[in-house]
Amino acid sequence: MKHCSVSALALACCVAAAATCGAAPREVDLNAPGALEALQRQDPAAYAKVQAILAGVLKHQDQEVPHWIQTAYDGHDVAYRPFLLVTFPAKRRLGFTLGDTRYDATIVLDASQFRAVPAN
């Protein structure tokens, strides 16, 4: 009987693995050459959402960005951490998922994104 329960457990594990083993989510690096143009041709609706997100992200407070993308565009897994890339001009990473596609971009910040804060 133990052999049977071990086989049943193995079968259950295989079924669970197969259920989660669907096609991997598509990932789009929005900074890759031609990525936005390809998205516009292949999925105009997603392109419009992505363009709206990229155009609007800097109009929101950093802590508001994930909620804004979730509520306005039905996005999830939003990553907009308060870490600057040490470049000139300064940049930040933005990632979000729309449907089953993950989008990643590097956002260029301008001087209006910074404010003076007294040091402690």
Biopython code that builds the backbone (N, CA, C, O; Angstrom):
import numpy as np
from Bio.PDB.StructureBuilder import StructureBuilder

atoms = [
    (1, "MET", "N", (0.812, -1.187, 0.000)),
    (1, "MET", "CA", (0.000, 0.000, 0.000)),
    (1, "MET", "C", (0.864, 1.262, 0.000)),
    (1, "MET", "O", (0.475, 2.272, -0.586)),
    (2, "LYS", "N", (2.036, 1.218, 0.652)),
    (2, "LYS", "CA", (2.910, 2.381, 0.661)),
    (2, "LYS", "C", (3.371, 2.724, -0.749)),
    (2, "LYS", "O", (3.467, 3.895, -1.117)),
    (3, "HIS", "N", (3.655, 1.685, -1.535)),
    (3, "HIS", "CA", (4.082, 1.911, -2.910)),
    (3, "HIS", "C", (3.010, 2.659, -3.694)),
    (3, "HIS", "O", (3.312, 3.537, -4.502)),
    (4, "CYS", "N", (1.771, 2.305, -3.447)),
    (4, "CYS", "CA", (0.661, 2.950, -4.138)),
    (4, "CYS", "C", (0.554, 4.418, -3.731)),
    (4, "CYS", "O", (0.316, 5.266, -4.591)),
    (5, "SER", "N", (0.723, 4.747, -2.441)),
    (5, "SER", "CA", (0.586, 6.133, -2.015)),
    (5, "SER", "C", (1.764, 6.975, -2.511)),
    (5, "SER", "O", (1.601, 8.161, -2.795)),
    (6, "VAL", "N", (2.947, 6.367, -2.616)),
    (6, "VAL", "CA", (4.089, 7.085, -3.150)),
    (6, "VAL", "C", (3.855, 7.381, -4.627)),
    (6, "VAL", "O", (4.160, 8.477, -5.096)),
    (7, "SER", "N", (3.318, 6.417, -5.358)),
    (7, "SER", "CA", (3.009, 6.627, -6.770)),
    (7, "SER", "C", (1.942, 7.696, -6.940)),
    (7, "SER", "O", (2.022, 8.522, -7.850)),
    (8, "ALA", "N", (0.946, 7.681, -6.068)),
    (8, "ALA", "CA", (-0.110, 8.693, -6.142)),
    (8, "ALA", "C", (0.467, 10.077, -5.860)),
    (8, "ALA", "O", (0.093, 11.057, -6.504)),
    (9, "LEU", "N", (1.382, 10.148, -4.891)),
    (9, "LEU", "CA", (2.015, 11.422, -4.579)),
    (9, "LEU", "C", (2.853, 11.905, -5.763)),
    (9, "LEU", "O", (2.821, 13.085, -6.111)),
    (10, "ALA", "N", (3.595, 11.000, -6.373)),
    (10, "ALA", "CA", (4.400, 11.358, -7.535)),
    (10, "ALA", "C", (3.515, 11.834, -8.680)),
    (10, "ALA", "O", (3.844, 12.807, -9.359)),
    (11, "LEU", "N", (2.399, 11.155, -8.896)),
    (11, "LEU", "CA", (1.469, 11.552, -9.944)),
    (11, "LEU", "C", (0.885, 12.939, -9.654)),
    (11, "LEU", "O", (0.765, 13.765, -10.559)),
    (12, "ALA", "N", (0.527, 13.189, -8.404)),
    (12, "ALA", "CA", (-0.021, 14.487, -8.028)),
    (12, "ALA", "C", (1.003, 15.598, -8.268)),
    (12, "ALA", "O", (0.651, 16.680, -8.737)),
    (13, "CYS", "N", (2.265, 15.328, -7.948)),
    (13, "CYS", "CA", (3.318, 16.315, -8.186)),
    (13, "CYS", "C", (3.484, 16.586, -9.676)),
    (13, "CYS", "O", (3.667, 17.734, -10.080)),
    (14, "CYS", "N", (3.422, 15.556, -10.482)),
    (14, "CYS", "CA", (3.554, 15.725, -11.934)),
    (14, "CYS", "C", (2.393, 16.544, -12.496)),
    (14, "CYS", "O", (2.593, 17.403, -13.354)),
    (15, "VAL", "N", (1.182, 16.277, -12.010)),
    (15, "VAL", "CA", (0.013, 17.022, -12.477)),
    (15, "VAL", "C", (0.134, 18.485, -12.077)),
    (15, "VAL", "O", (-0.167, 19.370, -12.878)),
    (16, "ALA", "N", (0.573, 18.754, -10.837)),
    (16, "ALA", "CA", (0.739, 20.136, -10.381)),
    (16, "ALA", "C", (1.812, 20.849, -11.205)),
    (16, "ALA", "O", (1.645, 22.010, -11.579)),
    (17, "ALA", "N", (2.901, 20.158, -11.483)),
    (17, "ALA", "CA", (3.977, 20.761, -12.277)),
    (17, "ALA", "C", (3.494, 21.055, -13.695)),
    (17, "ALA", "O", (3.822, 22.097, -14.263)),
    (18, "ALA", "N", (2.719, 20.141, -14.261)),
    (18, "ALA", "CA", (2.215, 20.353, -15.621)),
    (18, "ALA", "C", (1.249, 21.532, -15.676)),
    (18, "ALA", "O", (1.208, 22.258, -16.669)),
    (19, "ALA", "N", (0.476, 21.721, -14.616)),
    (19, "ALA", "CA", (-0.484, 22.822, -14.596)),
    (19, "ALA", "C", (0.219, 24.174, -14.577)),
    (19, "ALA", "O", (-0.276, 25.143, -15.153)),
    (20, "THR", "N", (1.369, 24.240, -13.918)),
    (20, "THR", "CA", (2.095, 25.510, -13.845)),
    (20, "THR", "C", (3.140, 25.635, -14.939)),
    (20, "THR", "O", (3.883, 26.616, -14.973)),
    (21, "CYS", "N", (3.208, 24.669, -15.826)),
    (21, "CYS", "CA", (4.262, 24.621, -16.828)),
    (21, "CYS", "C", (3.794, 25.148, -18.179)),
    (21, "CYS", "O", (4.328, 24.760, -19.218)),
    (22, "GLY", "N", (2.794, 26.036, -18.168)),
    (22, "GLY", "CA", (2.310, 26.596, -19.426)),
    (22, "GLY", "C", (3.369, 27.457, -20.074)),
    (22, "GLY", "O", (4.514, 27.501, -19.623)),
    (23, "ALA", "N", (2.990, 28.124, -21.106)),
    (23, "ALA", "CA", (3.929, 28.992, -21.811)),
    (23, "ALA", "C", (4.422, 30.090, -20.870)),
    (23, "ALA", "O", (3.647, 30.672, -20.112)),
    (24, "ALA", "N", (5.686, 30.350, -20.931)),
    (24, "ALA", "CA", (6.277, 31.392, -20.097)),
    (24, "ALA", "C", (5.714, 32.741, -20.510)),
    (24, "ALA", "O", (5.461, 32.984, -21.690)),
    (25, "PRO", "N", (5.517, 33.626, -19.521)),
    (25, "PRO", "CA", (5.022, 34.946, -19.897)),
    (25, "PRO", "C", (6.000, 35.645, -20.833)),
    (25, "PRO", "O", (7.216, 35.504, -20.706)),
    (26, "ARG", "N", (5.461, 36.379, -21.747)),
    (26, "ARG", "CA", (6.290, 37.110, -22.697)),
    (26, "ARG", "C", (6.918, 38.300, -21.983)),
    (26, "ARG", "O", (6.269, 38.933, -21.151)),
    (27, "GLU", "N", (8.153, 38.606, -22.293)),
    (27, "GLU", "CA", (8.843, 39.742, -21.691)),
    (27, "GLU", "C", (9.285, 40.686, -22.805)),
    (27, "GLU", "O", (9.833, 40.259, -23.821)),
    (28, "VAL", "N", (9.037, 41.975, -22.595)),
    (28, "VAL", "CA", (9.384, 42.981, -23.582)),
    (28, "VAL", "C", (10.274, 44.031, -22.914)),
    (28, "VAL", "O", (9.871, 44.674, -21.945)),
    (29, "ASP", "N", (11.467, 44.193, -23.436)),
    (29, "ASP", "CA", (12.359, 45.263, -22.998)),
    (29, "ASP", "C", (12.034, 46.470, -23.857)),
    (29, "ASP", "O", (12.399, 46.527, -25.032)),
    (30, "LEU", "N", (11.345, 47.433, -23.263)),
    (30, "LEU", "CA", (10.883, 48.588, -24.023)),
    (30, "LEU", "C", (12.011, 49.483, -24.513)),
    (30, "LEU", "O", (11.801, 50.325, -25.386)),
    (31, "ASN", "N", (13.210, 49.308, -23.957)),
    (31, "ASN", "CA", (14.349, 50.095, -24.400)),
    (31, "ASN", "C", (15.122, 49.428, -25.535)),
    (31, "ASN", "O", (16.046, 50.023, -26.090)),
    (32, "ALA", "N", (14.755, 48.210, -25.878)),
    (32, "ALA", "CA", (15.427, 47.518, -26.978)),
    (32, "ALA", "C", (15.072, 48.204, -28.296)),
    (32, "ALA", "O", (13.934, 48.638, -28.478)),
    (33, "PRO", "N", (16.025, 48.303, -29.209)),
    (33, "PRO", "CA", (15.746, 48.937, -30.500)),
    (33, "PRO", "C", (14.560, 48.276, -31.206)),
    (33, "PRO", "O", (14.522, 47.057, -31.375)),
    (34, "GLY", "N", (13.604, 49.095, -31.609)),
    (34, "GLY", "CA", (12.448, 48.602, -32.351)),
    (34, "GLY", "C", (11.359, 47.966, -31.509)),
    (34, "GLY", "O", (10.352, 47.524, -32.062)),
    (35, "ALA", "N", (11.516, 47.902, -30.195)),
    (35, "ALA", "CA", (10.536, 47.219, -29.349)),
    (35, "ALA", "C", (9.173, 47.908, -29.380)),
    (35, "ALA", "O", (8.145, 47.241, -29.505)),
    (36, "LEU", "N", (9.158, 49.219, -29.269)),
    (36, "LEU", "CA", (7.874, 49.926, -29.278)),
    (36, "LEU", "C", (7.200, 49.848, -30.641)),
    (36, "LEU", "O", (5.981, 49.699, -30.727)),
    (37, "GLU", "N", (7.983, 49.946, -31.693)),
    (37, "GLU", "CA", (7.403, 49.840, -33.037)),
    (37, "GLU", "C", (6.803, 48.451, -33.268)),
    (37, "GLU", "O", (5.722, 48.325, -33.845)),
    (38, "ALA", "N", (7.503, 47.422, -32.820)),
    (38, "ALA", "CA", (6.991, 46.058, -32.964)),
    (38, "ALA", "C", (5.714, 45.874, -32.151)),
    (38, "ALA", "O", (4.761, 45.249, -32.617)),
    (39, "LEU", "N", (5.696, 46.417, -30.938)),
    (39, "LEU", "CA", (4.495, 46.324, -30.110)),
    (39, "LEU", "C", (3.329, 47.044, -30.776)),
    (39, "LEU", "O", (2.201, 46.550, -30.752)),
    (40, "GLN", "N", (3.586, 48.194, -31.365)),
    (40, "GLN", "CA", (2.529, 48.944, -32.045)),
    (40, "GLN", "C", (1.927, 48.135, -33.188)),
    (40, "GLN", "O", (0.713, 48.148, -33.389)),
    (41, "ARG", "N", (2.775, 47.432, -33.936)),
    (41, "ARG", "CA", (2.279, 46.609, -35.056)),
    (41, "ARG", "C", (1.549, 45.361, -34.559)),
    (41, "ARG", "O", (0.501, 44.999, -35.095)),
    (42, "GLN", "N", (2.095, 44.707, -33.543)),
    (42, "GLN", "CA", (1.564, 43.420, -33.096)),
    (42, "GLN", "C", (0.358, 43.540, -32.175)),
    (42, "GLN", "O", (-0.538, 42.698, -32.217)),
    (43, "ASP", "N", (0.326, 44.580, -31.344)),
    (43, "ASP", "CA", (-0.756, 44.706, -30.357)),
    (43, "ASP", "C", (-1.026, 46.183, -30.079)),
    (43, "ASP", "O", (-0.552, 46.724, -29.080)),
    (44, "PRO", "N", (-1.783, 46.831, -30.953)),
    (44, "PRO", "CA", (-2.031, 48.273, -30.798)),
    (44, "PRO", "C", (-2.656, 48.655, -29.458)),
    (44, "PRO", "O", (-2.348, 49.720, -28.924)),
    (45, "ALA", "N", (-3.522, 47.813, -28.907)),
    (45, "ALA", "CA", (-4.156, 48.125, -27.625)),
    (45, "ALA", "C", (-3.117, 48.140, -26.497)),
    (45, "ALA", "O", (-3.115, 49.047, -25.665)),
    (46, "ALA", "N", (-2.249, 47.152, -26.472)),
    (46, "ALA", "CA", (-1.185, 47.114, -25.464)),
    (46, "ALA", "C", (-0.222, 48.273, -25.664)),
    (46, "ALA", "O", (0.252, 48.869, -24.697)),
    (47, "TYR", "N", (0.065, 48.588, -26.912)),
    (47, "TYR", "CA", (0.945, 49.718, -27.222)),
    (47, "TYR", "C", (0.373, 51.016, -26.643)),
    (47, "TYR", "O", (1.107, 51.805, -26.049)),
    (48, "ALA", "N", (-0.919, 51.237, -26.812)),
    (48, "ALA", "CA", (-1.551, 52.456, -26.301)),
    (48, "ALA", "C", (-1.434, 52.519, -24.775)),
    (48, "ALA", "O", (-1.150, 53.581, -24.220)),
    (49, "LYS", "N", (-1.651, 51.399, -24.102)),
    (49, "LYS", "CA", (-1.513, 51.374, -22.644)),
    (49, "LYS", "C", (-0.074, 51.648, -22.220)),
    (49, "LYS", "O", (0.166, 52.446, -21.313)),
    (50, "VAL", "N", (0.869, 50.999, -22.864)),
    (50, "VAL", "CA", (2.282, 51.171, -22.525)),
    (50, "VAL", "C", (2.693, 52.623, -22.744)),
    (50, "VAL", "O", (3.375, 53.205, -21.900)),
    (51, "GLN", "N", (2.288, 53.213, -23.861)),
    (51, "GLN", "CA", (2.621, 54.606, -24.137)),
    (51, "GLN", "C", (2.030, 55.532, -23.071)),
    (51, "GLN", "O", (2.690, 56.469, -22.624)),
    (52, "ALA", "N", (0.795, 55.269, -22.668)),
    (52, "ALA", "CA", (0.151, 56.087, -21.640)),
    (52, "ALA", "C", (0.873, 55.950, -20.302)),
    (52, "ALA", "O", (1.030, 56.933, -19.577)),
    (53, "ILE", "N", (1.306, 54.755, -19.979)),
    (53, "ILE", "CA", (2.051, 54.535, -18.736)),
    (53, "ILE", "C", (3.378, 55.273, -18.784)),
    (53, "ILE", "O", (3.736, 55.978, -17.840)),
    (54, "LEU", "N", (4.105, 55.115, -19.878)),
    (54, "LEU", "CA", (5.406, 55.780, -19.991)),
    (54, "LEU", "C", (5.265, 57.296, -19.957)),
    (54, "LEU", "O", (6.109, 57.984, -19.383)),
    (55, "ALA", "N", (4.208, 57.819, -20.567)),
    (55, "ALA", "CA", (3.993, 59.266, -20.583)),
    (55, "ALA", "C", (3.539, 59.789, -19.226)),
    (55, "ALA", "O", (3.814, 60.940, -18.887)),
    (56, "GLY", "N", (2.850, 58.966, -18.449)),
    (56, "GLY", "CA", (2.270, 59.439, -17.199)),
    (56, "GLY", "C", (3.031, 59.109, -15.934)),
    (56, "GLY", "O", (2.743, 59.674, -14.879)),
    (57, "VAL", "N", (3.994, 58.210, -16.014)),
    (57, "VAL", "CA", (4.643, 57.751, -14.790)),
    (57, "VAL", "C", (5.314, 58.886, -14.027)),
    (57, "VAL", "O", (5.279, 58.893, -12.797)),
    (58, "LEU", "N", (5.914, 59.829, -14.707)),
    (58, "LEU", "CA", (6.615, 60.916, -14.025)),
    (58, "LEU", "C", (5.667, 61.993, -13.502)),
    (58, "LEU", "O", (6.097, 62.911, -12.805)),
    (59, "LYS", "N", (4.391, 61.887, -13.832)),
    (59, "LYS", "CA", (3.406, 62.843, -13.342)),
    (59, "LYS", "C", (2.839, 62.434, -11.988)),
    (59, "LYS", "O", (2.030, 63.155, -11.404)),
    (60, "HIS", "N", (3.264, 61.279, -11.493)),
    (60, "HIS", "CA", (2.763, 60.762, -10.221)),
    (60, "HIS", "C", (3.887, 60.701, -9.193)),
    (60, "HIS", "O", (5.059, 60.554, -9.537)),
    (61, "GLN", "N", (3.507, 60.817, -7.945)),
    (61, "GLN", "CA", (4.465, 60.605, -6.868)),
    (61, "GLN", "C", (4.938, 59.153, -6.938)),
    (61, "GLN", "O", (4.170, 58.257, -7.289)),
    (62, "ASP", "N", (6.201, 58.933, -6.604)),
    (62, "ASP", "CA", (6.787, 57.592, -6.714)),
    (62, "ASP", "C", (5.927, 56.521, -6.058)),
    (62, "ASP", "O", (5.691, 55.463, -6.641)),
    (63, "GLN", "N", (5.462, 56.798, -4.849)),
    (63, "GLN", "CA", (4.702, 55.786, -4.111)),
    (63, "GLN", "C", (3.317, 55.536, -4.711)),
    (63, "GLN", "O", (2.686, 54.524, -4.406)),
    (64, "GLU", "N", (2.840, 56.448, -5.562)),
    (64, "GLU", "CA", (1.533, 56.294, -6.205)),
    (64, "GLU", "C", (1.591, 55.457, -7.481)),
    (64, "GLU", "O", (0.569, 54.934, -7.927)),
    (65, "VAL", "N", (2.771, 55.328, -8.065)),
    (65, "VAL", "CA", (2.903, 54.701, -9.387)),
    (65, "VAL", "C", (2.336, 53.283, -9.428)),
    (65, "VAL", "O", (1.547, 52.990, -10.327)),
    (66, "PRO", "N", (2.696, 52.379, -8.497)),
    (66, "PRO", "CA", (2.140, 51.026, -8.594)),
    (66, "PRO", "C", (0.608, 51.005, -8.553)),
    (66, "PRO", "O", (-0.022, 50.315, -9.354)),
    (67, "HIS", "N", (0.016, 51.746, -7.638)),
    (67, "HIS", "CA", (-1.448, 51.767, -7.535)),
    (67, "HIS", "C", (-2.072, 52.368, -8.783)),
    (67, "HIS", "O", (-3.095, 51.878, -9.261)),
    (68, "TRP", "N", (-1.471, 53.422, -9.313)),
    (68, "TRP", "CA", (-1.978, 54.056, -10.533)),
    (68, "TRP", "C", (-1.984, 53.071, -11.704)),
    (68, "TRP", "O", (-2.981, 52.967, -12.418)),
    (69, "ILE", "N", (-0.885, 52.354, -11.904)),
    (69, "ILE", "CA", (-0.821, 51.393, -13.012)),
    (69, "ILE", "C", (-1.812, 50.258, -12.794)),
    (69, "ILE", "O", (-2.440, 49.790, -13.744)),
    (70, "GLN", "N", (-1.954, 49.814, -11.553)),
    (70, "GLN", "CA", (-2.900, 48.732, -11.259)),
    (70, "GLN", "C", (-4.337, 49.145, -11.532)),
    (70, "GLN", "O", (-5.096, 48.402, -12.154)),
    (71, "THR", "N", (-4.710, 50.338, -11.063)),
    (71, "THR", "CA", (-6.109, 50.744, -11.199)),
    (71, "THR", "C", (-6.446, 51.299, -12.581)),
    (71, "THR", "O", (-7.517, 51.010, -13.115)),
    (72, "ALA", "N", (-5.560, 52.081, -13.158)),
    (72, "ALA", "CA", (-5.865, 52.708, -14.449)),
    (72, "ALA", "C", (-5.680, 51.767, -15.635)),
    (72, "ALA", "O", (-6.357, 51.908, -16.653)),
    (73, "TYR", "N", (-4.756, 50.798, -15.506)),
    (73, "TYR", "CA", (-4.421, 49.963, -16.668)),
    (73, "TYR", "C", (-4.509, 48.476, -16.392)),
    (73, "TYR", "O", (-4.094, 47.666, -17.220)),
    (74, "ASP", "N", (-5.045, 48.108, -15.238)),
    (74, "ASP", "CA", (-5.173, 46.699, -14.857)),
    (74, "ASP", "C", (-3.818, 45.988, -14.883)),
    (74, "ASP", "O", (-3.724, 44.807, -15.220)),
    (75, "GLY", "N", (-2.782, 46.727, -14.523)),
    (75, "GLY", "CA", (-1.440, 46.153, -14.466)),
    (75, "GLY", "C", (-1.206, 45.465, -13.140)),
    (75, "GLY", "O", (-1.939, 45.694, -12.178)),
    (76, "HIS", "N", (-0.200, 44.634, -13.087)),
    (76, "HIS", "CA", (0.179, 43.992, -11.833)),
    (76, "HIS", "C", (1.684, 43.760, -11.815)),
    (76, "HIS", "O", (2.379, 43.978, -12.807)),
    (77, "ASP", "N", (2.163, 43.314, -10.666)),
    (77, "ASP", "CA", (3.601, 43.094, -10.471)),
    (77, "ASP", "C", (4.401, 44.351, -10.848)),
    (77, "ASP", "O", (5.426, 44.265, -11.525)),
    (78, "VAL", "N", (3.921, 45.506, -10.403)),
    (78, "VAL", "CA", (4.577, 46.770, -10.729)),
    (78, "VAL", "C", (5.828, 46.924, -9.871)),
    (78, "VAL", "O", (5.780, 46.773, -8.650)),
    (79, "ALA", "N", (6.934, 47.224, -10.517)),
    (79, "ALA", "CA", (8.202, 47.473, -9.824)),
    (79, "ALA", "C", (8.687, 48.863, -10.218)),
    (79, "ALA", "O", (9.062, 49.109, -11.365)),
    (80, "TYR", "N", (8.670, 49.757, -9.247)),
    (80, "TYR", "CA", (9.163, 51.119, -9.462)),
    (80, "TYR", "C", (9.828, 51.532, -8.161)),
    (80, "TYR", "O", (9.309, 52.346, -7.397)),
    (81, "ARG", "N", (10.973, 50.954, -7.941)),
    (81, "ARG", "CA", (11.682, 51.146, -6.681)),
    (81, "ARG", "C", (12.403, 52.487, -6.659)),
    (81, "ARG", "O", (12.778, 53.016, -7.706)),
    (82, "PRO", "N", (12.595, 53.034, -5.458)),
    (82, "PRO", "CA", (13.209, 54.363, -5.350)),
    (82, "PRO", "C", (14.729, 54.348, -5.476)),
    (82, "PRO", "O", (15.423, 55.026, -4.718)),
    (83, "PHE", "N", (15.237, 53.594, -6.410)),
    (83, "PHE", "CA", (16.675, 53.540, -6.646)),
    (83, "PHE", "C", (16.991, 54.218, -7.966)),
    (83, "PHE", "O", (16.403, 53.907, -9.001)),
    (84, "LEU", "N", (17.921, 55.141, -7.909)),
    (84, "LEU", "CA", (18.341, 55.834, -9.123)),
    (84, "LEU", "C", (19.531, 55.127, -9.739)),
    (84, "LEU", "O", (20.417, 54.647, -9.032)),
    (85, "LEU", "N", (19.545, 55.068, -11.045)),
    (85, "LEU", "CA", (20.738, 54.612, -11.749)),
    (85, "LEU", "C", (21.681, 55.809, -11.808)),
    (85, "LEU", "O", (21.272, 56.908, -12.183)),
    (86, "VAL", "N", (22.912, 55.602, -11.446)),
    (86, "VAL", "CA", (23.868, 56.702, -11.380)),
    (86, "VAL", "C", (24.370, 56.999, -12.788)),
    (86, "VAL", "O", (25.412, 56.510, -13.227)),
    (87, "THR", "N", (23.593, 57.809, -13.462)),
    (87, "THR", "CA", (23.896, 58.211, -14.829)),
    (87, "THR", "C", (23.555, 59.682, -14.954)),
    (87, "THR", "O", (22.958, 60.264, -14.048)),
    (88, "PHE", "N", (23.918, 60.271, -16.041)),
    (88, "PHE", "CA", (23.461, 61.619, -16.315)),
    (88, "PHE", "C", (22.762, 61.600, -17.664)),
    (88, "PHE", "O", (23.392, 61.276, -18.671)),
    (89, "PRO", "N", (21.521, 61.926, -17.714)),
    (89, "PRO", "CA", (20.661, 62.245, -16.579)),
    (89, "PRO", "C", (20.324, 60.999, -15.767)),
    (89, "PRO", "O", (20.525, 59.872, -16.218)),
    (90, "ALA", "N", (19.810, 61.223, -14.568)),
    (90, "ALA", "CA", (19.451, 60.105, -13.686)),
    (90, "ALA", "C", (18.327, 59.282, -14.312)),
    (90, "ALA", "O", (17.500, 59.805, -15.060)),
    (91, "LYS", "N", (18.311, 57.997, -13.998)),
    (91, "LYS", "CA", (17.305, 57.088, -14.552)),
    (91, "LYS", "C", (16.795, 56.167, -13.451)),
    (91, "LYS", "O", (17.433, 55.985, -12.414)),
    (92, "ARG", "N", (15.624, 55.595, -13.711)),
    (92, "ARG", "CA", (15.036, 54.587, -12.819)),
    (92, "ARG", "C", (14.483, 53.465, -13.667)),
    (92, "ARG", "O", (14.188, 53.641, -14.849)),
    (93, "ARG", "N", (14.346, 52.309, -13.043)),
    (93, "ARG", "CA", (13.770, 51.148, -13.719)),
    (93, "ARG", "C", (12.284, 51.054, -13.384)),
    (93, "ARG", "O", (11.870, 51.271, -12.245)),
    (94, "LEU", "N", (11.500, 50.728, -14.397)),
    (94, "LEU", "CA", (10.070, 50.504, -14.248)),
    (94, "LEU", "C", (9.746, 49.160, -14.868)),
    (94, "LEU", "O", (10.177, 48.860, -15.981)),
    (95, "GLY", "N", (8.994, 48.362, -14.154)),
    (95, "GLY", "CA", (8.530, 47.085, -14.684)),
    (95, "GLY", "C", (7.071, 46.889, -14.306)),
    (95, "GLY", "O", (6.645, 47.276, -13.218)),
    (96, "PHE", "N", (6.313, 46.288, -15.206)),
    (96, "PHE", "CA", (4.901, 46.019, -14.932)),
    (96, "PHE", "C", (4.434, 44.926, -15.882)),
    (96, "PHE", "O", (5.042, 44.670, -16.921)),
    (97, "THR", "N", (3.346, 44.298, -15.497)),
    (97, "THR", "CA", (2.763, 43.242, -16.315)),
    (97, "THR", "C", (1.356, 43.656, -16.726)),
    (97, "THR", "O", (0.543, 44.059, -15.894)),
    (98, "LEU", "N", (1.087, 43.550, -18.014)),
    (98, "LEU", "CA", (-0.250, 43.761, -18.561)),
    (98, "LEU", "C", (-0.659, 42.451, -19.205)),
    (98, "LEU", "O", (0.022, 41.954, -20.102)),
    (99, "GLY", "N", (-1.762, 41.895, -18.750)),
    (99, "GLY", "CA", (-2.167, 40.583, -19.258)),
    (99, "GLY", "C", (-1.113, 39.563, -18.906)),
    (99, "GLY", "O", (-0.786, 39.386, -17.732)),
    (100, "ASP", "N", (-0.571, 38.883, -19.915)),
    (100, "ASP", "CA", (0.476, 37.887, -19.658)),
    (100, "ASP", "C", (1.841, 38.350, -20.183)),
    (100, "ASP", "O", (2.729, 37.534, -20.429)),
    (101, "THR", "N", (1.993, 39.657, -20.350)),
    (101, "THR", "CA", (3.254, 40.187, -20.869)),
    (101, "THR", "C", (3.898, 41.109, -19.842)),
    (101, "THR", "O", (3.252, 42.000, -19.292)),
    (102, "ARG", "N", (5.174, 40.880, -19.597)),
    (102, "ARG", "CA", (5.967, 41.702, -18.689)),
    (102, "ARG", "C", (6.708, 42.754, -19.500)),
    (102, "ARG", "O", (7.367, 42.435, -20.490)),
    (103, "TYR", "N", (6.599, 44.004, -19.080)),
    (103, "TYR", "CA", (7.271, 45.111, -19.742)),
    (103, "TYR", "C", (8.296, 45.707, -18.780)),
    (103, "TYR", "O", (8.006, 45.915, -17.602)),
    (104, "ASP", "N", (9.481, 45.976, -19.285)),
    (104, "ASP", "CA", (10.529, 46.615, -18.499)),
    (104, "ASP", "C", (11.060, 47.799, -19.282)),
    (104, "ASP", "O", (11.240, 47.730, -20.498)),
    (105, "ALA", "N", (11.313, 48.902, -18.557)),
    (105, "ALA", "CA", (11.816, 50.107, -19.205)),
    (105, "ALA", "C", (12.739, 50.848, -18.254)),
    (105, "ALA", "O", (12.652, 50.706, -17.034)),
    (106, "THR", "N", (13.610, 51.630, -18.830)),
    (106, "THR", "CA", (14.426, 52.569, -18.075)),
    (106, "THR", "C", (13.846, 53.947, -18.330)),
    (106, "THR", "O", (13.746, 54.394, -19.473)),
    (107, "ILE", "N", (13.465, 54.609, -17.254)),
    (107, "ILE", "CA", (12.829, 55.917, -17.329)),
    (107, "ILE", "C", (13.880, 56.988, -17.060)),
    (107, "ILE", "O", (14.596, 56.914, -16.062)),
    (108, "VAL", "N", (13.978, 57.973, -17.930)),
    (108, "VAL", "CA", (14.905, 59.089, -17.741)),
    (108, "VAL", "C", (14.196, 60.159, -16.913)),
    (108, "VAL", "O", (13.105, 60.607, -17.268)),
    (109, "LEU", "N", (14.814, 60.560, -15.825)),
    (109, "LEU", "CA", (14.253, 61.585, -14.956)),
    (109, "LEU", "C", (14.796, 62.950, -15.359)),
    (109, "LEU", "O", (15.932, 63.075, -15.817)),
    (110, "ASP", "N", (13.981, 63.944, -15.185)),
    (110, "ASP", "CA", (14.477, 65.292, -15.449)),
    (110, "ASP", "C", (14.571, 66.057, -14.130)),
    (110, "ASP", "O", (14.211, 65.538, -13.074)),
    (111, "ALA", "N", (15.054, 67.282, -14.202)),
    (111, "ALA", "CA", (15.303, 68.069, -12.989)),
    (111, "ALA", "C", (14.032, 68.275, -12.166)),
    (111, "ALA", "O", (14.118, 68.442, -10.950)),
    (112, "SER", "N", (12.872, 68.268, -12.786)),
    (112, "SER", "CA", (11.646, 68.484, -12.037)),
    (112, "SER", "C", (11.308, 67.307, -11.105)),
    (112, "SER", "O", (10.440, 67.433, -10.242)),
    (113, "GLN", "N", (11.983, 66.181, -11.277)),
    (113, "GLN", "CA", (11.724, 65.016, -10.433)),
    (113, "GLN", "C", (12.454, 65.083, -9.099)),
    (113, "GLN", "O", (12.250, 64.228, -8.237)),
    (114, "PHE", "N", (13.285, 66.071, -8.926)),
    (114, "PHE", "CA", (14.080, 66.153, -7.711)),
    (114, "PHE", "C", (13.694, 67.386, -6.913)),
    (114, "PHE", "O", (13.340, 68.421, -7.477)),
    (115, "ARG", "N", (13.764, 67.265, -5.617)),
    (115, "ARG", "CA", (13.489, 68.408, -4.755)),
    (115, "ARG", "C", (14.514, 68.415, -3.631)),
    (115, "ARG", "O", (15.042, 67.371, -3.249)),
    (116, "ALA", "N", (14.784, 69.589, -3.115)),
    (116, "ALA", "CA", (15.742, 69.723, -2.036)),
    (116, "ALA", "C", (15.133, 69.237, -0.725)),
    (116, "ALA", "O", (14.018, 69.619, -0.371)),
    (117, "VAL", "N", (15.861, 68.406, -0.021)),
    (117, "VAL", "CA", (15.435, 67.901, 1.274)),
    (117, "VAL", "C", (16.564, 68.143, 2.252)),
    (117, "VAL", "O", (17.698, 67.757, 1.968)),
    (118, "PRO", "N", (16.301, 68.772, 3.403)),
    (118, "PRO", "CA", (17.371, 69.030, 4.350)),
    (118, "PRO", "C", (17.979, 67.730, 4.862)),
    (118, "PRO", "O", (17.262, 66.776, 5.165)),
    (119, "ALA", "N", (19.288, 67.701, 4.952)),
    (119, "ALA", "CA", (19.991, 66.532, 5.486)),
    (119, "ALA", "C", (19.884, 66.527, 6.996)),
    (119, "ALA", "O", (19.875, 67.589, 7.620)),
    (120, "ASN", "N", (19.804, 65.382, 7.576)),
    (120, "ASN", "CA", (19.742, 65.266, 9.048)),
    (120, "ASN", "C", (21.113, 65.171, 9.640)),
    (120, "ASN", "O", (21.253, 65.068, 10.859)),
]
sb = StructureBuilder()
sb.init_structure("model")
sb.init_model(0)
sb.init_chain("A")
sb.init_seg("    ")
for serial, (resi, resn, name, xyz) in enumerate(atoms, 1):
    if name == "N":
        sb.init_residue(resn, " ", resi, " ")
    sb.init_atom(name, np.array(xyz, "f"), 0.0, 1.0, " ", f" {name:<3s}", serial, name[0])
structure = sb.get_structure()
